[in-house]
């Protein structure tokens, strides 16, 4: 059964344990206080090299409404990208 995410996820627990997040790739995501939009924490991708990726995943049930997220992206032009689906 997929959890329902009500009220949002701000990573304010200081880790990825409040919800069923997974980070299965070469460099896992971490929660950090270094850069954040609201609250004290944000999630940050792992540092990747050539032919590596860093993914943060969660499956949730959404009945209706909006999914919003704040993002800051730093990529190598033409190679790295942010995908949301």
C-alpha positions in Angstrom: 0.0 0.0 0.0 1.4 3.4 -1.0 1.4 6.1 1.7 -0.5 9.3 1.4 1.7 12.4 1.8 -0.4 15.0 3.6 1.1 18.4 4.5 4.3 17.8 2.6 7.8 16.5 3.3 10.3 19.1 4.4 13.0 16.6 5.4 12.8 18.2 8.9 13.6 14.9 10.6 17.2 15.4 9.3 17.1 12.2 7.3 15.1 10.3 4.7 13.2 8.1 7.2 9.9 10.0 7.7 8.6 8.5 4.4 9.5 5.5 2.2 12.2 7.3 0.2 14.8 5.2 -1.7 18.0 6.2 -3.3 19.2 3.2 -5.2 21.9 4.5 -7.5 25.7 5.1 -7.5 25.6 8.0 -5.2 22.7 8.2 -2.7 20.8 11.4 -1.8 21.3 12.9 1.7 19.5 15.4 3.9 21.5 18.5 4.6 21.2 21.8 6.4 23.6 23.5 4.0 21.0 24.9 1.4 17.3 25.0 2.1 14.2 26.8 0.9 12.0 26.5 4.0 12.7 24.9 7.3 16.2 23.8 8.3 16.9 20.9 5.8 16.7 19.9 2.2 17.5 16.8 0.2 20.6 16.8 -2.0 21.8 14.4 -4.6 25.0 12.6 -4.3 28.0 13.9 -6.2 28.3 12.0 -9.5 31.0 11.4 -12.0 30.8 10.3 -15.7 28.2 7.6 -16.3 26.8 7.7 -12.8 23.4 8.8 -11.5 21.8 9.8 -8.3 18.1 9.1 -7.9 15.6 9.9 -5.1 12.3 7.9 -5.4 9.0 7.6 -3.5 5.7 6.1 -4.6 2.7 7.8 -3.1 -1.1 7.8 -3.7 -2.4 11.1 -5.0 -6.1 11.4 -5.2 -6.3 15.0 -6.4 -4.5 18.4 -6.0 -1.1 19.6 -6.7 2.4 18.3 -6.3 4.9 21.1 -5.7 8.5 21.1 -5.0 11.3 23.6 -4.9 14.4 22.7 -6.8 17.9 24.1 -7.3 19.8 22.5 -10.1 23.4 22.5 -11.0 24.2 20.4 -14.0 26.8 20.0 -16.7 25.3 21.5 -19.8 24.1 18.9 -22.3 24.8 15.9 -20.0 23.1 16.0 -16.6 19.4 16.6 -16.1 16.6 16.8 -13.5 13.7 14.4 -14.3 10.4 14.4 -12.5 7.8 11.7 -13.2 
